[in-house]
């Protein structure tokens, strides 16, 4: 099961270590929008929310399928700079590919932070798409991926107070 804190910390460290990435945000939409009004630096790595589902085809081996994604964005100073946009797209795709490559590398060498953050990541689950004209003349790529890991959904009686009666009425 993906450890959410490890996942976000892992990508924050990727942003810090990559020589071209200048900023890191988590996709609470207000955070990057506020930064755009202030001092957002580009290229920026912006993490999107995690989504997932449990799979239990035979009820004895439950899997957690998690989907994640990130945006890698650059900003152009001049609107309608077509050649600049094409160059920006190419640069942002290269940075995104470098991140995917790093994820794969870290898992292959069993890097402890990666095994907590992105356990079950498979390179063939990666997809990407161009993103243009968002925020304030920003261009880049959205990279999406999945990872699958085992999850223990066994009932733990210590987490429950069974002595409290089950209330049939809804109160608000």
C-alpha positions, 0 to 999 in steps of 0.5 A: 500500500502506498504511504502517502507521506512517503509518496509526496516526500519522494517527489519533493526530493526529486524536484529538489535534486533535478537540476532543471526543476525550480519549484514544487507544489501539491495540486491544491489548486489554490497553491499554484495559483497563489504562487503564480501571483507571487514568485513561482519559479519554472520549470515547476513540478506539480503533484496531482491527487492520488486516486485508487481502488481495491481489487479482490478477485478471489477475496484472499489477495486484496490489491491496492491499485493507485493512480498518480500523476504530475504536471511539469510546467514551464512558462513563456513570457510572450503570448503567441510565441509559437516557436517558444511553445514548441521548445517549451513542450520538448523541454518539459517532456524531457524533464518528465521522462527524466522523472519517470526514468528516476522512478524506474531506476530507484525501484530497480535498485530497491531504493528504500524511499521508492519502495515505500512511495511507489511500490508496484510502479510499472513503466508500461502504466505511464501515459502523458499528454500535452498541457497548454495555455493553463495558468499564466501562459504555462505549457508542459506535460501531464504524466500519469501512472499506476502502481499496484501493491498488496493491502491488508484489509483484515478486520482489527477488533482493537480499532473498534469499541463494540460495546457502543450500541449501533444507533439507528437514527441519524442526528445532525 
